[in-house]
Amino acid sequence: MGGLEGLLSGFQVAFSVEGIIFVFIGVLAGTFIGMLPGLGPISAIAVMIPISYGFDPTIALVMMAGVYYGAVFGGSTSSILLNAPGISGTVATAFDGHPLAKQGKAGKALAIAAISSFIGGTVGIVLLMLFAPMLASVAIAFGPPEYFALMLVALTAIASLSEGSLVKAFISGVIGFMFATVGIDAQTGTPRFTFGMTNLLSGIEFLVIALGLFALAEICFLIINSFKEKNNIHQNIGSLKLTKSDLKEMKGPATRQSFLGFIIGVLPGAGATIASFIGYIVEKKLSKRPEQFGKGSIKGLTAPETANNAATSGAFVPLLSLGIPGSGTTAVLLGALLVLGVQPGPLLFEDEPTLFWGVIASMYIGNVFLLILNLPLIPYISKLLLIPRPLLISLVITFCMLGVYAISFNTFDIYLLLIFGVIGFLMRLARFPAPPFILSFILGGMMEQSLRQSLTISEGGLGIFLESPIAMALFIVALLSIVIPAFKKKTIT
């Protein structure tokens, strides 16, 4: 199936009644979740995995992708109104968005955020449509050595780009690898790290770890660290209309950050958070009036909102074309695809063209839905921030346990869920990043398989990794992704 034919089939899926309904459900749920401080798209997608059982994989991914970019789109609301970012990708939005709200221009700030998000998301989708098939056609030549090196790059990048200590990031990744080896070895049939427990022979479910590390760990913090200050929603948000001067000021940052955000999103380990911060910094350096940033600058609000939504589209390039997640959220999406029986990678474009193009086409519809939701309905949607905290906590805990139990109908998985919830909570207390853990767990099995296949081909010789120019280049990139951040931290200190 050619590119144009595949795209047409994708639009047939996206414009079907079922496709439109699930795109709307995804972006609506994502918008709500993005607005609620502390509940990000990772937890939402993890919770939706059991719900999607029995669905067509294309429809399921369309819905979960809608949750992803919908949460980034909607996360700006609480950042602007409350100075409490709904997700990490909208932290930079609060720098200038909240000052605008305090100046009585909350309506304008929300409109700028919605339009910037729409522009960044739409440009990102166009670039995704153009470059994802190209990357897939190049990547189809990848063999086991190249895949091993590529996965190593993904893991080192996510570790080096994590907040805090680089050592802690790698420790987190190693622990993830350890849990990935639990169960029966597919090659030898030997039980590994099961400690005689039959419940562990099939390994640990991805959903158990995802919900424990993200959802339950977050709930623990919501219970223990309740808000010390009561934040009041701005009842009078003002007009949503933008002047020609405002639109002119938005034009430059929106254009530049659409492309820059997409490029950053493609990089394994980057994602919307880093894209938003880099976009903000770049525009501040390019601005003739940098002193206005942080005080209600339109450019300062446009840049991160455009970049983070473009990055969400860019993150789908390595996910769909190479089977490598570009962020923590796409790592969870990768796990969801594997649960649904779909193997992302170079062959996805040829084997599952309807899924490949259906997801891309659905993003056009999703972005239009998001613009419709976030412009006229934001004053009313913001009232959702008044949901009582005890009710919110109870619903999330119940949903997590029901979701895990629905997979295997085994109470042992619920105990594991609680254990990983405690592990995730302790990791956050000690500032051990969770993304390297979840990425290592997801990629651990595939990485081990690629290494074994490579050594089988070379009859145990490591020279096979040196014979491939692509593998060597990727090993160098992996090394640089470790050395450069460590060197920068030393020079700063």
ABEGO torsion letter per residue (X at the ends): XBAAAAAAAAAAAAABAAAAAAAAAAAAAAAAAAABBGBBAAAAAAAAAAAABGBBAAAAAAAAAAAAAAAAAAAAAAAAAAGBBABAAAAAAAAAAAAAAAAGAAAAAAAAAAAAAAAAAAAAAAAAAAAAAAAAAAAAABBAAAAAAAAAAAAAAAAAABBEBAAAAAAAAAAAAAAAABEBBAAAGBBBGAGGBAAAAAEBBAAAAAAAAAAAAAAAAAAABBBABBBBBBABAEBABBBAAAAAAAAAAAAAAAAAAAAAAABBGBEAAAAAAAAAAAAAAABABAAABGAGBAAAAAAAAAAAAAAAAAAAAAAAAAGBBABAAAAAAAAAAAAAGBBBEAAAAAABAAAAAAAAAAAAAAAAAAAAAAAAAAAAAAAAAABBAAAAAAAAAAAAAAAAAAAAGBAAAAAAAAAAAAAAAAAAAAGBBAAAAAAAAAAAAAAAAAAAAAAAAAGGBAAAAAABAAAAAAAAAAAAAAAAAAAAAAAAX
